[in-house]
Amino acid sequence: MRSIAKAKRGHAGWLLILPLVLIVVPFFIVPIIGVVAASFVQSDGFGGIIPSFTLDNYKSVLTSQLTLQLYWATLKFAVFAWFFSLLIGFWIAYFLVFHVRNQLLALGLFLLCTVPFWTSNIIRMISWIPLLGKEGLINGALTGAGVIDQPLDILLFSSLAVVIAYVHQLTIFMIVPIFNSMARIDKRTIEAARDAGASRFDIVRLIVLPLCKTGIALGSIFVVSIVMGDFFVVKVMSGGGSASVVGAFYEDIGVLQYPSAAASATLLTVIVLLLVVAILRTVDIRKELTR
């Protein structure tokens, strides 16, 4: 009887995950297998594929100086976007959790942070043009105050503009998980530290940061993976002055070089997975979430 009951529980478990399997396998696993398989075949140069195994696609990607520069540029955008979004998101979450006494007000301010994200990415990027352009508000204010003689070219259509756009778009992905982690911290722990004479800096460094590392790790995964897989922000905000890895194999697709694009996509996926694994090594997500 026990074996029958155990078998029934096993079948019930498979039935519970069946809907997820029906979605993940055809829409996630199968396309990835197709991309990886396409990266090992040859192209006839006219959009067709020659079913002959080759490693030339990976060799051309890994030995291309331009590709290495694009990877370096993409990693720099990811690091800068991660750093500033973490810096801003952490302190916003800290203020909402520990300085807003009214929980309803804190929740309202938290929801207010999401208002800009009710619009599309395109509109949010375009909104920076009146601020960062040569005739924009920032240049106009600096010129009017006598700080600069000529408008600054670096504010718009530059790497700085790309980082600003990324931080604007992705900070919310830091705020949400960090806010959730901080909200679970027992306020009595903070009060006890204050009574023991700990400074505010020590409380943040020794209590708040270790206890919200799960939120930081999850937010970091969101930000890094989104930046590494994006090319539209780079293309628009840099004015064509900067490029990304995704933009490169998007161009390959445009000229029907599918095997080389598949090889680039596979390598990028591996790099993103390695970054995610490196982030997850800093915290046990499963243990922290069940804490």
Backbone as JSON, one array per atom type, in Angstrom:
{
  "sequence": "MRSIAKAKRGHAGWLLILPLVLIVVPFFIVPIIGVVAASFVQSDGFGGIIPSFTLDNYKSVLTSQLTLQLYWATLKFAVFAWFFSLLIGFWIAYFLVFHVRNQLLALGLFLLCTVPFWTSNIIRMISWIPLLGKEGLINGALTGAGVIDQPLDILLFSSLAVVIAYVHQLTIFMIVPIFNSMARIDKRTIEAARDAGASRFDIVRLIVLPLCKTGIALGSIFVVSIVMGDFFVVKVMSGGGSASVVGAFYEDIGVLQYPSAAASATLLTVIVLLLVVAILRTVDIRKELTR",
  "N": [[0.83, -1.21, 0.0], [1.97, 1.19, 0.78], [3.84, 1.58, -1.24], [2.18, 1.95, -3.42], [0.88, 4.32, -2.71], [3.1, 6.0, -2.66], [3.82, 5.91, -5.36], [1.6, 7.15, -6.48], [1.88, 9.72, -5.43], [4.21, 10.43, -6.74], [3.36, 10.45, -9.42], [1.5, 12.5, -9.22], [3.19, 14.64, -8.72], [4.58, 14.83, -11.18], [2.45, 15.55, -12.8], [1.92, 18.07, -11.83], [4.11, 19.57, -12.66], [3.89, 19.32, -15.35], [2.52, 21.35, -17.01], [4.48, 23.4, -16.96], [6.63, 22.1, -18.2], [5.55, 21.69, -20.74], [5.63, 24.24, -21.69], [8.28, 25.18, -21.38], [9.94, 23.34, -22.78], [9.2, 23.35, -25.7], [9.36, 26.11, -26.25], [11.68, 27.12, -25.18], [13.89, 25.27, -24.63], [14.08, 23.74, -27.04], [14.43, 25.82, -29.08], [16.97, 26.79, -28.21], [18.59, 24.54, -28.57], [18.39, 24.38, -31.34], [19.71, 26.76, -32.13], [22.31, 26.28, -31.14], [22.96, 24.0, -32.65], [22.91, 25.13, -35.23], [25.16, 26.7, -35.09], [27.29, 25.1, -35.64], [27.4, 24.46, -38.31], [27.93, 25.1, -41.84], [27.75, 28.09, -43.86], [26.34, 28.99, -46.99], [26.7, 31.48, -47.91], [24.59, 32.83, -49.02], [22.37, 32.88, -47.47], [21.64, 30.3, -47.13], [22.15, 27.04, -45.62], [24.76, 24.78, -45.19], [24.82, 21.46, -44.42], [27.25, 20.61, -42.87], [29.62, 19.69, -40.55], [31.48, 22.04, -38.67], [33.99, 24.08, -37.11], [34.63, 26.58, -37.73], [33.03, 28.83, -37.45], [33.09, 29.48, -34.72], [35.83, 29.86, -34.46], [36.24, 32.13, -36.06], [34.81, 34.0, -34.63], [36.09, 34.03, -32.1], [38.67, 34.78, -32.73], [38.48, 37.25, -33.79], [39.33, 40.58, -33.6], [37.62, 42.72, -33.5], [35.28, 41.58, -32.48], [36.11, 40.87, -29.89], [36.55, 43.41, -28.86], [33.93, 44.34, -28.88], [32.75, 42.62, -27.01], [34.14, 43.47, -24.74], [33.28, 46.13, -24.58], [30.53, 45.71, -24.14], [30.61, 44.36, -21.68], [31.65, 46.41, -20.09], [29.53, 48.27, -20.16], [27.66, 46.71, -18.82], [28.84, 46.45, -16.28], [29.02, 49.14, -15.37], [26.3, 49.88, -15.46], [25.28, 48.02, -13.64], [26.64, 48.79, -11.25], [25.82, 51.5, -10.73], [23.02, 51.26, -10.72], [22.74, 49.49, -8.59], [23.78, 51.07, -6.51], [21.96, 53.24, -6.44], [19.49, 51.88, -6.24], [19.8, 50.41, -3.84], [19.93, 52.39, -1.8], [17.51, 53.68, -2.12], [15.71, 51.61, -1.49], [16.56, 51.18, 1.14], [15.86, 53.61, 2.35], [13.05, 53.53, 2.07], [12.38, 51.3, 3.62], [13.54, 51.62, 6.21], [13.32, 54.28, 7.0], [10.87, 55.36, 6.4], [8.2, 55.41, 8.31], [5.5, 54.78, 8.24], [3.93, 52.04, 6.96], [2.07, 51.85, 4.89], [2.5, 54.23, 3.52], [5.14, 53.78, 2.76], [4.78, 51.63, 1.01], [3.25, 52.93, -0.92], [5.11, 54.83, -1.89], [6.96, 53.07, -2.9], [5.5, 51.89, -4.99], [5.25, 54.17, -6.48], [7.77, 54.41, -7.55], [7.64, 52.72, -9.67], [6.17, 53.95, -11.62], [7.38, 55.35, -13.89], [7.93, 53.13, -15.45], [5.69, 52.29, -16.6], [5.46, 53.1, -19.14], [6.8, 52.64, -22.49], [10.15, 51.45, -23.33], [11.23, 52.93, -25.4], [9.98, 55.44, -25.31], [10.9, 56.31, -22.84], [13.63, 56.52, -23.36], [13.66, 58.49, -25.36], [12.82, 60.6, -23.85], [15.07, 61.53, -22.59], [16.43, 63.07, -24.41], [15.61, 65.89, -24.58], [16.83, 66.67, -22.22], [19.58, 65.98, -22.26], [20.61, 66.83, -24.69], [22.43, 69.08, -26.96], [21.15, 71.52, -26.94], [19.71, 71.14, -24.71], [18.16, 70.96, -21.4], [20.08, 70.59, -19.35], [22.59, 71.37, -20.48], [21.81, 73.95, -21.14], [21.32, 75.06, -18.59], [23.88, 74.86, -17.4], [25.38, 76.44, -19.13], [24.06, 78.91, -18.88], [24.62, 79.45, -16.21], [27.24, 79.98, -16.32], [29.13, 78.0, -15.99], [30.13, 76.43, -18.07], [31.43, 77.2, -21.33], [30.67, 76.32, -23.84], [28.21, 74.06, -25.17], [28.13, 70.73, -23.83], [29.26, 67.9, -25.53], [29.34, 65.31, -24.69], [27.16, 64.46, -23.27], [24.94, 63.48, -24.7], [24.26, 60.93, -27.17], [26.48, 59.2, -26.69], [28.74, 57.1, -24.77], [28.24, 57.67, -22.12], [25.57, 58.5, -22.19], [24.38, 56.08, -22.84], [24.85, 54.55, -20.52], [23.41, 56.08, -18.67], [20.81, 55.75, -19.66], [20.5, 52.97, -19.32], [20.7, 52.73, -16.52], [18.48, 54.23, -15.76], [16.44, 52.63, -16.76], [16.82, 50.14, -15.52], [17.11, 50.31, -12.77], [14.86, 49.82, -11.21], [14.75, 47.07, -11.21], [16.63, 46.45, -9.38], [15.68, 47.71, -7.09], [13.3, 46.35, -6.38], [13.89, 43.5, -5.58], [15.79, 44.03, -3.53], [14.37, 45.68, -1.78], [12.44, 43.83, -0.98], [14.05, 41.99, 0.42], [15.12, 43.6, 2.47], [12.81, 44.33, 3.8], [12.22, 42.08, 5.24], [13.96, 42.04, 7.33], [14.36, 41.98, 10.78], [13.28, 44.6, 12.69], [13.96, 44.95, 15.31], [16.52, 44.02, 15.52], [18.04, 46.05, 14.37], [17.47, 48.11, 16.16], [18.59, 47.06, 18.49], [21.28, 47.07, 17.78], [21.73, 49.81, 17.57], [21.31, 50.56, 20.23], [23.49, 49.33, 21.32], [25.48, 50.98, 20.58], [26.32, 51.09, 17.94], [27.24, 52.65, 14.89], [25.46, 54.32, 12.21], [26.62, 53.68, 9.78], [27.99, 51.32, 10.44], [25.82, 49.67, 11.03], [24.61, 49.43, 8.53], [26.69, 48.23, 7.11], [27.36, 45.89, 8.54], [24.99, 44.61, 9.23], [22.65, 45.19, 7.6], [23.54, 44.94, 4.89], [24.64, 42.2, 4.78], [22.24, 40.78, 5.32], [20.56, 41.38, 3.24], [21.68, 40.34, 0.99], [20.68, 38.44, -0.72], [18.66, 39.76, -2.18], [20.28, 41.64, -3.47], [21.83, 39.94, -5.05], [19.88, 38.77, -6.74], [18.87, 41.08, -8.02], [21.22, 41.88, -9.31], [21.57, 39.79, -11.13], [19.34, 40.19, -12.81], [19.92, 42.78, -13.89], [22.5, 42.51, -15.1], [22.1, 40.4, -16.95], [20.13, 41.5, -18.61], [21.4, 43.77, -19.71], [23.56, 42.56, -21.05], [22.19, 41.19, -23.0], [21.1, 43.09, -24.65], [20.76, 45.46, -27.32], [19.49, 47.6, -28.37], [19.27, 49.93, -26.78], [21.95, 50.73, -26.72], [22.37, 51.27, -29.43], [20.57, 53.37, -29.96], [21.0, 55.42, -27.96], [23.72, 55.9, -28.15], [23.98, 56.94, -30.62], [25.02, 55.49, -32.7], [27.68, 55.53, -32.18], [28.69, 53.69, -30.43], [28.79, 50.12, -29.96], [27.44, 46.78, -29.56], [27.71, 43.31, -28.56], [25.41, 41.85, -29.15], [24.27, 43.5, -31.07], [26.1, 43.07, -33.11], [25.77, 40.34, -33.93], [23.2, 40.6, -34.7], [23.44, 42.13, -36.94], [24.72, 40.23, -38.52], [22.63, 38.43, -38.89], [21.05, 40.06, -40.43], [22.41, 40.06, -42.85], [22.14, 37.5, -43.6], [23.87, 35.62, -42.5], [23.63, 33.16, -40.84], [24.87, 30.92, -39.39], [27.26, 32.05, -38.23], [26.11, 34.05, -36.68], [24.66, 32.44, -34.93], [26.75, 31.16, -33.59], [27.92, 33.33, -32.26], [25.76, 34.03, -30.63], [25.55, 31.73, -29.05], [28.02, 31.73, -27.67], [27.72, 34.13, -26.24], [25.55, 33.46, -24.62], [26.73, 31.47, -23.03], [28.64, 33.02, -21.67], [27.0, 34.79, -20.24], [25.67, 32.94, -18.62], [27.85, 32.04, -17.1], [28.46, 34.38, -15.71], [26.1, 34.65, -14.22], [26.27, 32.32, -12.66], [28.58, 32.96, -11.21], [27.62, 35.1, -9.7], [25.63, 33.8, -8.22], [27.16, 32.18, -6.62], [27.86, 33.71, -4.51], [25.79, 33.69, -2.73], [23.36, 31.57, -1.23], [20.61, 31.09, -2.85], [18.27, 29.52, -2.64], [18.3, 28.73, 0.06], [18.22, 31.19, 1.36], [15.78, 32.27, 0.49], [13.97, 30.58, 1.66], [14.27, 31.11, 4.25]],
  "CA": [[0.0, 0.0, 0.0], [2.84, 2.36, 0.83], [4.45, 1.77, -2.56], [1.14, 2.51, -4.3], [0.7, 5.73, -2.33], [4.29, 6.72, -3.11], [3.73, 6.05, -6.82], [0.58, 8.17, -6.77], [2.47, 11.04, -5.16], [5.15, 10.72, -7.82], [2.59, 10.83, -10.61], [0.91, 13.82, -8.96], [4.26, 15.63, -8.9], [4.81, 15.02, -12.61], [1.3, 16.27, -13.35], [2.02, 19.48, -11.42], [5.13, 20.27, -13.46], [3.63, 19.11, -16.78], [2.3, 22.61, -17.75], [5.75, 24.09, -17.13], [7.4, 21.36, -19.19], [4.96, 21.93, -22.05], [6.0, 25.59, -22.11], [9.74, 25.35, -21.41], [10.59, 22.5, -23.8], [9.09, 23.83, -27.09], [9.62, 27.54, -26.43], [12.97, 27.52, -24.61], [14.95, 24.29, -24.83], [14.21, 23.41, -28.46], [15.12, 26.9, -29.81], [18.39, 26.84, -27.85], [19.24, 23.42, -29.28], [18.47, 24.75, -32.75], [20.75, 27.76, -32.3], [23.6, 25.62, -30.95], [23.21, 23.15, -33.82], [23.22, 25.99, -36.38], [26.49, 27.3, -34.94], [28.31, 24.13, -36.06], [27.27, 24.16, -39.73], [28.5, 26.11, -42.74], [26.83, 28.92, -44.63], [26.7, 29.09, -48.4], [26.88, 32.88, -48.23], [23.37, 33.4, -49.6], [21.26, 32.62, -46.56], [21.43, 28.87, -46.99], [22.99, 26.34, -44.66], [25.35, 23.52, -45.66], [24.87, 20.57, -43.25], [28.58, 20.04, -42.71], [30.14, 20.1, -39.25], [32.66, 22.89, -38.72], [34.25, 24.95, -35.96], [35.11, 27.85, -38.26], [32.21, 29.93, -36.93], [33.63, 29.85, -33.42], [37.18, 30.38, -34.66], [36.17, 33.5, -36.58], [34.32, 34.88, -33.56], [37.06, 34.14, -31.02], [39.91, 35.39, -33.21], [38.19, 38.58, -34.33], [39.63, 41.67, -32.68], [36.41, 43.54, -33.37], [34.36, 40.88, -31.58], [36.63, 41.0, -28.54], [36.28, 44.79, -28.44], [32.5, 44.45, -28.61], [32.52, 41.97, -25.73], [34.68, 44.34, -23.71], [32.38, 47.28, -24.46], [29.29, 45.24, -23.52], [30.89, 44.1, -20.27], [31.77, 47.7, -19.41], [28.18, 48.79, -19.97], [27.01, 45.9, -17.78], [29.43, 46.77, -14.97], [28.6, 50.48, -14.97], [24.86, 49.85, -15.19], [25.1, 47.27, -12.38], [27.15, 49.56, -10.11], [24.99, 52.67, -10.42], [21.67, 50.81, -10.37], [22.84, 48.96, -7.23], [23.97, 52.19, -5.59], [20.7, 53.98, -6.32], [18.43, 50.99, -5.77], [20.01, 50.04, -2.43], [19.59, 53.47, -0.88], [16.06, 53.91, -2.2], [15.09, 50.56, -0.69], [16.9, 51.44, 2.55], [15.02, 54.72, 2.82], [11.65, 53.1, 2.16], [12.18, 50.29, 4.67], [14.0, 52.0, 7.56], [13.09, 55.68, 7.33], [9.44, 55.66, 6.26], [7.59, 54.65, 9.41], [4.18, 54.31, 7.84], [4.08, 51.0, 5.95], [1.23, 52.17, 3.75], [3.22, 55.27, 2.78], [6.31, 53.15, 2.14], [4.3, 50.87, -0.14], [2.85, 53.89, -1.94], [6.32, 55.37, -2.51], [7.54, 51.98, -3.68], [4.73, 51.8, -6.23], [5.55, 55.38, -7.25], [9.02, 54.16, -8.29], [7.34, 51.92, -10.87], [5.36, 54.73, -12.56], [8.05, 55.55, -15.19], [8.03, 51.88, -16.2], [4.4, 52.01, -17.24], [5.61, 53.46, -20.54], [7.76, 51.79, -23.2], [11.56, 51.84, -23.26], [11.51, 53.94, -26.43], [9.54, 56.75, -24.81], [11.8, 56.71, -21.75], [14.9, 56.95, -23.94], [13.44, 59.76, -26.04], [12.64, 61.65, -22.85], [16.37, 62.06, -22.18], [16.98, 63.97, -25.42], [15.5, 67.3, -24.16], [17.69, 66.95, -21.07], [21.0, 65.76, -22.52], [21.03, 67.38, -25.98], [23.22, 70.32, -26.94], [20.24, 72.6, -26.56], [18.88, 70.6, -23.65], [18.04, 71.68, -20.14], [21.33, 70.54, -18.58], [23.55, 72.28, -21.12], [21.31, 75.33, -21.01], [21.53, 75.51, -17.21], [25.31, 75.04, -17.16], [25.83, 77.6, -19.91], [23.49, 80.1, -18.25], [25.29, 79.69, -14.92], [28.64, 80.32, -16.58], [30.02, 76.88, -15.67], [30.76, 76.05, -19.32], [31.28, 78.18, -22.4], [30.01, 75.67, -24.96], [27.47, 72.86, -24.75], [28.89, 69.48, -23.73], [28.86, 66.88, -26.49], [29.41, 63.98, -24.09], [25.92, 64.12, -22.57], [24.03, 62.73, -25.56], [24.91, 60.15, -28.22], [27.79, 58.83, -26.16], [28.69, 55.98, -23.82], [27.6, 58.18, -20.92], [24.12, 58.46, -22.41], [23.98, 54.67, -22.79], [24.82, 54.15, -19.11], [22.29, 56.78, -18.04], [19.57, 55.09, -20.09], [20.43, 51.67, -18.66], [20.41, 52.94, -15.09], [17.09, 54.68, -15.67], [15.53, 51.52, -17.07], [17.06, 48.91, -14.77], [17.19, 50.5, -11.32], [13.7, 49.19, -10.58], [15.05, 45.65, -11.03], [17.4, 46.39, -8.15], [14.87, 48.16, -5.95], [12.29, 45.36, -5.98], [14.4, 42.41, -4.73], [16.45, 44.54, -2.33], [13.28, 46.11, -0.9], [11.84, 42.63, -0.41], [14.98, 41.42, 1.4], [15.22, 44.49, 3.62], [11.55, 44.33, 4.54], [12.2, 40.88, 6.08], [14.89, 42.22, 8.45], [13.7, 42.3, 12.04], [13.66, 45.95, 13.11], [14.54, 44.88, 16.65], [17.96, 43.84, 15.35], [18.59, 47.39, 14.15], [17.35, 48.86, 17.42], [19.59, 46.52, 19.43], [22.6, 47.56, 17.36], [21.82, 51.22, 17.96], [21.47, 50.62, 21.69], [24.85, 48.88, 21.63], [26.41, 52.03, 20.19], [26.77, 50.97, 16.55], [26.93, 53.79, 14.04], [24.6, 53.99, 11.07], [27.45, 53.01, 8.77], [28.24, 49.95, 10.89], [24.57, 48.92, 10.9], [24.44, 49.11, 7.11], [27.78, 47.36, 6.65], [27.44, 44.62, 9.26], [23.68, 43.98, 9.42], [21.73, 45.33, 6.47], [24.12, 44.35, 3.68], [24.62, 40.72, 4.79], [20.89, 40.22, 5.35], [19.84, 41.62, 1.97], [22.53, 39.92, -0.12], [19.86, 37.71, -1.69], [18.06, 40.75, -3.07], [21.34, 42.2, -4.3], [22.21, 38.93, -6.05], [18.81, 38.66, -7.74], [18.88, 42.3, -8.82], [22.41, 41.86, -10.16], [21.3, 38.87, -12.24], [18.43, 40.86, -13.73], [20.57, 43.89, -14.57], [23.59, 42.04, -15.95], [21.58, 39.61, -18.07], [19.41, 42.38, -19.53], [22.37, 44.6, -20.44], [24.33, 41.71, -21.94], [21.36, 40.73, -24.11], [20.43, 44.24, -25.29], [21.53, 46.27, -28.26], [18.69, 48.73, -28.82], [19.66, 51.12, -26.02], [23.27, 51.15, -27.2], [22.24, 51.82, -30.78], [19.84, 54.64, -29.97], [21.57, 56.44, -27.09], [25.08, 56.25, -28.56], [23.94, 57.52, -31.94], [25.87, 54.71, -33.58], [29.08, 55.65, -31.79], [29.08, 52.49, -29.69], [28.13, 48.9, -30.44], [27.39, 45.69, -28.59], [27.82, 41.98, -29.14], [24.1, 41.49, -29.72], [24.13, 44.25, -32.31], [26.96, 42.47, -34.14], [25.17, 39.19, -34.61], [21.97, 41.06, -35.35], [23.87, 42.51, -38.29], [24.96, 38.97, -39.24], [21.32, 37.93, -39.32], [20.57, 40.93, -41.51], [23.06, 39.69, -44.11], [21.85, 36.07, -43.78], [24.97, 34.79, -42.02], [23.01, 32.56, -39.66], [25.78, 30.13, -38.55], [28.13, 32.91, -37.43], [25.26, 34.68, -35.68], [24.35, 31.41, -33.93], [27.95, 30.96, -32.78], [28.02, 34.49, -31.37], [24.69, 33.93, -29.64], [25.9, 30.64, -28.13], [29.09, 32.2, -26.79], [27.16, 35.13, -25.34], [24.74, 32.74, -23.63], [27.65, 30.83, -22.09], [29.24, 34.06, -20.84], [25.96, 35.26, -19.3], [25.48, 31.87, -17.64], [28.99, 32.07, -16.18], [28.27, 35.54, -14.84], [25.02, 34.32, -13.28], [26.81, 31.34, -11.72], [29.49, 33.68, -10.32], [26.79, 35.86, -8.76], [24.93, 32.87, -7.33], [28.13, 31.6, -5.68], [27.97, 34.61, -3.35], [24.65, 33.51, -1.84], [22.51, 30.41, -1.47], [19.31, 31.68, -3.08], [17.21, 28.65, -2.12], [18.31, 28.78, 1.52], [17.83, 32.52, 1.8], [14.37, 32.5, 0.23], [13.17, 29.76, 2.58], [14.67, 31.48, 5.61]],
  "C": [[0.87, 1.26, 0.0], [3.46, 2.64, -0.53], [3.45, 2.36, -3.55], [0.93, 3.98, -4.02], [1.89, 6.57, -2.79], [4.28, 6.94, -4.62], [2.72, 7.1, -7.22], [1.13, 9.57, -6.52], [3.46, 11.43, -6.25], [4.45, 11.14, -9.09], [1.96, 12.21, -10.44], [1.94, 14.92, -9.15], [4.54, 15.9, -10.36], [3.66, 15.79, -13.25], [1.37, 17.75, -13.01], [3.03, 20.24, -12.28], [4.9, 20.12, -14.96], [3.35, 20.41, -17.53], [3.59, 23.39, -17.98], [6.61, 23.42, -18.19], [6.88, 21.63, -20.6], [5.29, 23.32, -22.58], [7.52, 25.71, -22.32], [10.37, 24.57, -22.57], [10.43, 23.08, -25.21], [9.5, 25.28, -27.29], [10.96, 27.99, -25.87], [14.08, 26.54, -24.97], [15.17, 23.98, -26.31], [14.85, 24.55, -29.26], [16.6, 27.0, -29.48], [19.16, 25.73, -28.55], [19.4, 23.75, -30.75], [19.57, 25.77, -33.01], [22.14, 27.13, -32.16], [23.94, 24.74, -32.14], [23.58, 23.99, -35.04], [24.61, 26.59, -36.3], [27.6, 26.38, -35.41], [28.19, 23.73, -37.54], [27.83, 25.31, -40.55], [27.4, 26.88, -43.43], [27.3, 28.98, -46.08], [26.88, 30.53, -48.85], [25.66, 33.57, -48.79], [22.14, 33.11, -48.73], [20.95, 31.15, -46.38], [22.42, 28.26, -46.02], [23.46, 25.03, -45.28], [25.5, 22.6, -44.45], [26.19, 19.83, -43.13], [29.18, 20.59, -41.43], [31.41, 20.92, -39.42], [32.77, 23.71, -37.44], [34.71, 26.34, -36.42], [34.31, 29.03, -37.73], [32.74, 30.42, -35.58], [35.04, 30.41, -33.54], [37.15, 31.83, -35.12], [35.7, 34.47, -35.5], [35.41, 35.11, -32.51], [38.36, 34.79, -31.45], [39.7, 36.77, -33.79], [38.46, 39.65, -33.28], [38.41, 42.55, -32.45], [35.42, 42.89, -32.39], [34.82, 41.01, -30.13], [36.4, 42.41, -28.01], [34.8, 44.98, -28.11], [32.13, 43.79, -27.28], [33.0, 42.85, -24.58], [33.76, 45.55, -23.49], [31.07, 46.88, -23.78], [29.48, 44.97, -22.04], [31.04, 45.4, -19.48], [30.41, 48.32, -19.17], [27.47, 48.03, -18.85], [27.54, 46.26, -16.4], [28.97, 48.14, -14.5], [27.1, 50.53, -14.63], [24.58, 49.13, -13.88], [25.5, 48.12, -11.18], [26.2, 50.7, -9.75], [23.55, 52.28, -10.07], [21.66, 50.2, -8.97], [22.96, 50.09, -6.22], [22.67, 52.94, -5.37], [19.61, 53.09, -5.73], [18.57, 50.62, -4.31], [19.55, 51.15, -1.5], [18.13, 53.85, -0.96], [15.33, 52.87, -1.36], [15.36, 50.77, 0.79], [16.05, 52.56, 3.12], [13.58, 54.28, 3.02], [11.41, 52.16, 3.33], [12.47, 50.85, 6.06], [13.73, 53.45, 7.94], [11.65, 56.12, 7.13], [8.69, 54.8, 7.27], [6.25, 54.06, 9.03], [4.33, 53.29, 6.71], [3.25, 51.27, 4.71], [1.89, 53.24, 2.88], [4.43, 54.69, 2.07], [5.9, 52.36, 0.9], [3.89, 51.8, -1.27], [4.05, 54.49, -2.65], [7.02, 54.32, -3.36], [6.82, 51.83, -5.01], [4.98, 53.02, -7.1], [6.83, 55.21, -8.07], [8.76, 53.41, -9.6], [6.6, 52.73, -11.94], [6.08, 54.96, -13.89], [8.08, 54.3, -16.06], [6.69, 51.43, -16.76], [4.43, 52.38, -18.72], [6.67, 52.57, -21.18], [9.18, 52.32, -23.05], [11.88, 52.95, -24.25], [11.15, 55.33, -25.92], [10.47, 57.23, -23.71], [13.16, 57.14, -22.29], [14.75, 58.3, -24.63], [13.33, 60.91, -25.05], [13.97, 62.24, -22.37], [16.93, 63.07, -23.18], [16.81, 65.45, -25.06], [16.38, 67.66, -22.98], [19.17, 66.93, -21.43], [21.5, 66.38, -23.82], [21.83, 68.67, -25.84], [22.39, 71.52, -26.54], [19.32, 72.17, -25.42], [18.94, 71.41, -22.38], [19.35, 71.71, -19.35], [22.38, 71.46, -19.17], [23.12, 73.72, -21.0], [21.55, 75.88, -19.61], [23.0, 75.76, -16.93], [25.86, 76.24, -17.91], [25.32, 78.89, -19.29], [24.15, 80.45, -16.94], [26.75, 80.05, -15.1], [29.62, 79.22, -16.25], [30.78, 76.43, -16.91], [30.51, 77.12, -20.36], [30.51, 77.62, -23.59], [29.27, 74.43, -24.46], [28.35, 71.62, -24.76], [28.36, 68.45, -24.72], [28.73, 65.49, -25.86], [28.09, 63.54, -23.48], [24.99, 63.24, -23.41], [24.79, 62.1, -26.7], [26.35, 59.82, -27.85], [27.62, 57.63, -25.24], [28.04, 56.41, -22.51], [26.09, 58.13, -21.04], [23.59, 57.03, -22.35], [23.85, 54.21, -21.35], [23.66, 54.8, -18.38], [20.97, 56.1, -18.39], [19.4, 53.73, -19.42], [20.06, 51.81, -17.19], [18.96, 53.36, -14.89], [16.13, 53.51, -15.85], [15.64, 50.37, -16.08], [17.13, 49.08, -13.26], [16.03, 49.83, -10.59], [13.94, 47.71, -10.34], [15.98, 45.41, -9.85], [16.53, 46.72, -6.94], [13.96, 47.04, -5.46], [12.87, 44.23, -5.13], [15.09, 42.89, -3.46], [15.41, 45.02, -1.31], [12.65, 44.9, -0.21], [12.74, 42.0, 0.65], [15.06, 42.29, 2.65], [13.95, 44.47, 4.46], [11.44, 43.13, 5.48], [13.16, 40.98, 7.25], [14.12, 42.65, 9.69], [14.19, 43.66, 12.54], [14.27, 45.95, 14.51], [16.05, 44.67, 16.59], [18.66, 45.18, 15.16], [18.57, 48.2, 15.43], [18.38, 48.37, 18.43], [20.99, 47.0, 19.07], [22.78, 49.03, 17.73], [22.03, 51.36, 19.46], [22.86, 50.21, 22.12], [25.91, 49.89, 21.2], [26.92, 51.94, 18.77], [26.36, 52.2, 15.76], [26.03, 53.35, 12.88], [25.38, 53.28, 9.98], [27.71, 51.56, 9.15], [26.99, 49.09, 10.76], [24.36, 48.5, 9.46], [25.46, 48.07, 6.67], [27.71, 45.96, 7.27], [26.11, 43.9, 9.4], [22.86, 44.0, 8.13], [22.29, 44.65, 5.22], [24.15, 42.82, 3.71], [23.22, 40.12, 4.72], [20.1, 40.47, 4.08], [20.68, 41.22, 0.77], [21.77, 39.1, -1.14], [19.23, 38.67, -2.68], [19.08, 41.37, -3.99], [21.74, 41.23, -5.4], [21.15, 38.81, -7.13], [18.76, 39.9, -8.62], [20.06, 42.36, -9.77], [22.21, 40.94, -11.36], [20.4, 39.52, -13.27], [19.17, 41.92, -14.56], [21.62, 43.4, -15.55], [23.07, 41.29, -17.17], [20.85, 40.48, -19.08], [20.39, 43.22, -20.36], [23.15, 43.75, -21.44], [23.52, 41.26, -23.15], [20.68, 41.85, -24.87], [21.36, 44.89, -26.31], [20.8, 47.55, -28.65], [19.08, 50.01, -28.09], [21.01, 51.65, -26.5], [23.16, 51.83, -28.55], [21.61, 53.2, -30.77], [20.58, 55.72, -29.19], [23.01, 56.79, -27.45], [25.11, 56.93, -29.92], [24.8, 56.78, -32.95], [27.34, 54.77, -33.23], [29.59, 54.46, -31.01], [28.3, 51.3, -30.25], [28.17, 47.86, -29.35], [27.5, 44.36, -29.32], [26.52, 41.58, -29.81], [23.87, 42.24, -31.03], [24.94, 43.66, -33.44], [26.29, 41.26, -34.77], [23.77, 39.49, -35.12], [22.28, 41.5, -36.78], [24.16, 41.27, -39.13], [23.65, 38.37, -39.74], [20.78, 38.75, -40.48], [21.18, 40.61, -42.85], [23.02, 38.18, -44.33], [23.02, 35.17, -43.42], [24.53, 34.12, -40.71], [23.99, 31.72, -38.82], [26.69, 30.98, -37.67], [27.34, 33.64, -36.35], [24.91, 33.69, -34.57], [25.55, 31.15, -33.02], [28.13, 32.11, -31.8], [26.98, 34.42, -30.27], [25.0, 32.84, -28.6], [26.98, 31.08, -27.15], [28.58, 33.23, -25.79], [26.32, 34.47, -24.25], [25.62, 32.08, -22.59], [28.26, 31.86, -21.14], [28.23, 34.57, -19.81], [25.71, 34.21, -18.22], [26.62, 31.84, -16.63], [28.9, 33.24, -15.22], [27.19, 35.27, -13.79], [25.51, 33.33, -12.23], [27.75, 32.02, -10.72], [28.72, 34.49, -9.28], [26.13, 34.94, -7.75], [25.88, 32.22, -6.33], [28.29, 32.47, -4.44], [26.84, 34.4, -2.36], [23.9, 32.26, -2.24], [21.08, 30.9, -1.6], [18.21, 30.83, -2.45], [17.14, 28.72, -0.59], [17.82, 30.12, 2.02], [16.33, 32.76, 1.61], [13.46, 31.7, 1.16], [13.47, 30.1, 4.04], [13.46, 32.07, 6.36]]
}
